[in-house]
Structures are given as structure tokens and as C-alpha cells.
Amino acid sequence: MEARAIQRTVRQSPRKMRLVIDQIRGRAVPEAYAILRFSKKLAAKQIHKVLKSAVANAEQQAQRQNAAFDADRLRVRYAVVNEGPTLKRFTAAAMGRATPILKRTSHVEIHVVADETAPLAPPVKAGATEAKAEPKARPAKTAAKAKAAAKRKRTKAKARASRSKPKKKESK
């Protein structure tokens, strides 16, 4: 099940809004709500409205299909901010000229999808302690990479050696 919500001509530049929307793309809806709630950016308020609308659309779709619905199991699958129409205004400038002011707008689109793989509640094992995961070993360098690294070292050493030698003055 997938639902979407679109808000058009939001009075904020797309560049500023993309900073916020990039943080919630691919996240679970409760986590996205938390990120938007505590963000200092003004764009977070508008994006929160669109996300809330997408969740409400998913709920309505589930009711129509007579299916089970849990908002906590939704995930933000697709979230973009596109450029909307630009409002063009002018302000007075020196010597009777006019300077353009571009008031940019945005279109926000969010798709949420039900995540069937996520369990309803994480299973808790009584008395079980989690073992710390071992750090992954670094992969061995390939022969080509090792050869290139050795060549760089030789080149750097030659450059250092040539700088440290004093130049001999030629005598006539």
C-alpha cells in the first residue's frame, strides 16, 4: 500500500527545503516526525504538513480497502522538492534603474509505503545479553592499488630529495 501527498507553490526556495527533505528520505514515519519536529529550519514546518497529509491519505486508503493500518509501520519511500513558479518583483536601484527580486516557490511531494518487513514490536528475549559486534577487518589492497601507492611514495621521495640538495654554482 502506497499513499502520496503534494503541496504546490510553497513560498520558500527549493534549495532551502531540500536540506530538510534529504534528512527524512527513506526513514520510518515516526523517526521523520521527530526529525521535523526538532529541526530549526522553517521548511520543516511545511514538510511536516505534507508528511502528515500523506499518512492520513494512507489511512483513508486502508479504510477503503478494509485493511489493517498502523502508522508506525509506514516509511518515507519518495520525497522530493521541485521548483515552482517564480514570482518576479522589482525594487528601485540607483540612477533610476530597477533591480529584479526573484521570490522562489517549491512543490513538495512525499510518498509513504507500508513496511511489511518491520515487526509490530521488537522481540525481547528474557535474560539474553547482546554481544558486541566485532569490527570488520579492512579489505586487503589489490595488487594494482598497492603498486600505485608505492609509485606515489617514490615520486614524493624524489621530489623531497631534489628540494633538499643545494644547487651548485657554475664557475667560469
Steps between C-alpha positions, in 0.01 A plus 500: 500500500635839398362848555625841396448867574603805300509864607547747219640855498647504850649845550856387568789431267549135399867516591419572865225238514721226352731527802214380720337248265834319452503423873169308497525312169493122565424532872214354701211746546534536882870572457427752222244674725764530774759643260254758368370589845843593633643656186576872519429551130179675399456248216450222757157639589376481139651156443342376826158603364557308176621190686199513731273524196670201334448291816133606512462403133649157577254458787204591275623259234526220759144573620366485143674165445389378844863419588694521827685829548788599728655843444816394684575242231501755217824609333580806287578338166517807276546862602591781260484876480462639150514859383169682473415821316722795586333825599684789335507832681712813458656745741642845439873528438743787444467743207138414424562133437309199629647184650309172468398300808426132440262351756539128451236238575510121542292190439537238777410137426519215753409131448460268799488123475405231751810314615388136534848384598498702824359308796222655706716501814863396534531154657651504849687198629497460876846480656681527166794736476613644172856427398685789344558463131861454400643778286533406136850435375624735231508339156845421365631737235492372149827466314423798275421726796815392683709567188349847456561584868864392476548713187356807677737446792802481265392817318457688828840380624670617177332841529618536863853395412526750214382786725747425778814497280664843471560610142864524396612827350672468169845654490635664188 
